[in-house]
Amino acid sequence: FGTMLFYLTSFIFTVVQDENKSETEKNVAAYFPAVGVQLAGINLLEFEASGVGLNFDNASELYKNFKFATCLWMNIITFFTLLLLGLYLENVLPAAVGVRKPVWYLFTKSYW
């Protein structure tokens, strides 16, 4: 399932790779790790090919309406989002062992 999701989200890259797309559109699309890494890869390639190189000083420079640092931040945000979603689903979805909690268990007084 994960591989299919990776390839499906990679198609979003074909929509946002255009230089005319705004930085906001590319940042929203970069929430998907496949898209963010592909956009960052373009920046990395161009910085390295120009002889400047990519480092912490220029990682926040805007190139083709995307910053390399945005990819790093979006991957961190995505990691924590998926971590929280996984912890939630682990408590809600049925398993062979353990007690299944109701969908709204986060909102019950006994949980907190």
C-alpha positions as CSV (number, residue, x, y, z in Angstrom):
1,F,0.0,0.0,0.0
2,G,2.8,2.4,0.9
3,T,4.5,1.9,-2.5
4,M,1.3,2.7,-4.4
5,L,0.7,5.8,-2.3
6,F,4.2,6.9,-3.0
7,Y,3.7,6.6,-6.8
8,L,0.2,8.2,-6.7
9,T,1.5,11.2,-4.8
10,S,4.5,11.4,-7.3
11,F,2.0,12.4,-10.0
12,I,1.3,15.6,-8.1
13,F,4.8,16.6,-8.9
14,T,4.0,16.7,-12.6
15,V,1.3,19.3,-11.8
16,V,3.5,21.6,-9.6
17,Q,6.9,21.3,-11.3
18,D,6.0,24.2,-13.6
19,E,7.9,27.4,-12.8
20,N,4.7,29.4,-13.1
21,K,3.2,27.6,-10.0
22,S,3.3,29.8,-6.9
23,E,5.5,29.0,-3.9
24,T,2.4,28.4,-1.8
25,E,1.1,25.8,-4.3
26,K,4.5,24.0,-4.2
27,N,4.7,24.2,-0.4
28,V,1.2,22.6,0.0
29,A,2.2,19.8,-2.5
30,A,5.5,19.3,-0.6
31,Y,3.5,17.9,2.3
32,F,3.6,14.7,0.4
33,P,7.2,13.4,0.9
34,A,7.5,12.2,-2.7
35,V,6.7,15.6,-4.1
36,G,8.8,17.5,-1.6
37,V,11.9,15.4,-2.3
38,Q,11.4,15.7,-6.1
39,L,11.1,19.5,-5.8
40,A,14.1,19.7,-3.5
41,G,16.1,17.5,-5.8
42,I,15.7,20.0,-8.6
43,N,17.1,22.7,-6.3
44,L,19.9,20.5,-5.2
45,L,20.8,19.6,-8.8
46,E,20.8,23.2,-9.9
47,F,22.9,24.5,-6.9
48,E,25.4,21.7,-7.4
49,A,25.5,22.1,-11.2
50,S,26.2,25.8,-10.9
51,G,29.2,25.2,-8.8
52,V,27.7,27.1,-5.8
53,G,26.7,23.9,-3.9
54,L,23.9,23.6,-1.4
55,N,24.6,24.4,2.2
56,F,22.8,25.8,5.3
57,D,23.5,29.4,4.1
58,N,21.6,29.0,0.8
59,A,19.1,26.2,1.6
60,S,16.5,28.9,2.2
61,E,17.0,30.7,-1.1
62,L,14.0,30.6,-3.4
63,Y,14.7,28.8,-6.7
64,K,11.9,28.1,-9.1
65,N,9.4,29.1,-6.4
66,F,10.6,26.5,-3.9
67,K,13.2,26.4,-1.1
68,F,15.2,23.4,-0.2
69,A,14.6,24.1,3.5
70,T,10.9,23.8,2.9
71,C,11.3,20.1,1.9
72,L,13.1,19.5,5.2
73,W,10.4,21.2,7.3
74,M,7.6,19.6,5.4
75,N,9.1,16.1,6.0
76,I,9.3,16.8,9.7
77,I,5.7,18.0,9.8
78,T,4.6,15.0,7.8
79,F,6.5,12.6,10.1
80,F,4.7,13.9,13.2
81,T,1.4,14.0,11.5
82,L,1.6,10.4,10.4
83,L,3.0,9.4,13.8
84,L,0.0,10.9,15.6
85,L,-2.4,9.3,13.0
86,G,-0.7,5.9,13.5
87,L,-1.0,6.1,17.3
88,Y,-4.7,7.1,17.0
89,L,-5.4,4.3,14.5
90,E,-3.6,1.8,16.6
91,N,-6.1,2.4,19.4
92,V,-9.2,2.6,17.2
93,L,-8.7,-0.2,14.7
94,P,-9.3,-3.8,15.8
95,A,-6.3,-6.0,16.6
96,A,-5.7,-9.5,17.8
97,V,-4.7,-8.4,21.2
98,G,-5.8,-5.4,23.3
99,V,-9.0,-3.5,23.8
100,R,-10.4,-1.5,20.9
101,K,-11.3,2.1,21.9
102,P,-14.2,4.0,20.4
103,V,-13.5,6.5,17.6
104,W,-14.1,9.5,19.9
105,Y,-11.8,8.2,22.7
106,L,-9.7,11.3,22.5
107,F,-12.6,13.4,23.5
108,T,-13.6,11.4,26.6
109,K,-12.8,12.7,30.1
110,S,-11.5,9.3,31.2
111,Y,-8.7,9.4,28.6
112,W,-7.3,12.6,29.9
